[in-house]
């Protein structure tokens, strides 16, 4: 018997990332499911493994993580 996965569909992470839907349902020992997520900064979709979402390792998509935003708050 395999492990049951946690359904993350239509939920948010603590960083505000919206988890839209499951991409791959196959998985087994050592395999992680992948999810389509929406970046809270640029609203672009990107794919993330479930273990990264559950451990709060992701704060934004790769494009936003590479860019350096200027602080315009003063």
ZAKE-291270 format. One record per residue (C-alpha): y, z, x. Coordinates in steps of 0.25 Angstrom, whole numbers, padded with zeros to 4 digits, always signed. Layout:
YZX ...
END
This chain:
+0000+0000+0000 +0014-0004+0005 +0027+0004+0004 +0035+0002-0008 +0049-0003-0006 +0062+0002-0011 +0069-0008-0020 +0083-0009-0015 +0088-0020-0025 +0102-0018-0030 +0105-0006-0022 +0116-0002-0012 +0114+0004+0002 +0123+0016+0007 +0131+0005+0014 +0134-0003+0001 +0124-0014+0004 +0119-0020-0009 +0104-0023-0009 +0103-0035-0018 +0088-0039-0018 +0075-0039-0010 +0073-0052-0001 +0058-0050+0003 +0048-0042-0004 +0037-0044+0006 +0035-0032+0015 +0025-0023+0021 +0022-0014+0032 +0034-0016+0042 +0042-0026+0033 +0055-0023+0026 +0060-0029+0014 +0073-0037+0014 +0085-0036+0005 +0097-0044+0001 +0109-0036+0002 +0124-0038+0000 +0134-0033+0011 +0144-0023+0006 +0155-0029+0015 +0154-0044+0013 +0145-0045+0001 +0135-0055+0008 +0120-0054+0006 +0111-0050+0018 +0096-0046+0020 +0092-0033+0024 +0079-0026+0027 +0076-0014+0018 +0074-0004+0029 +0088-0007+0034 +0093-0005+0020 +0086+0008+0018 +0090+0014+0031 +0105+0010+0029 +0105+0002+0041 +0113-0009+0035 +0128-0008+0032 +0132-0023+0029 +0127-0037+0032 +0126-0042+0046 +0139-0051+0045 +0147-0038+0041 +0140-0030+0052 +0144-0040+0062 +0158-0041+0058 +0169-0031+0062 +0178-0028+0050 +0192-0024+0053 +0197-0011+0046 +0208-0015+0037 +0210-0001+0030 +0220+0003+0040 
END
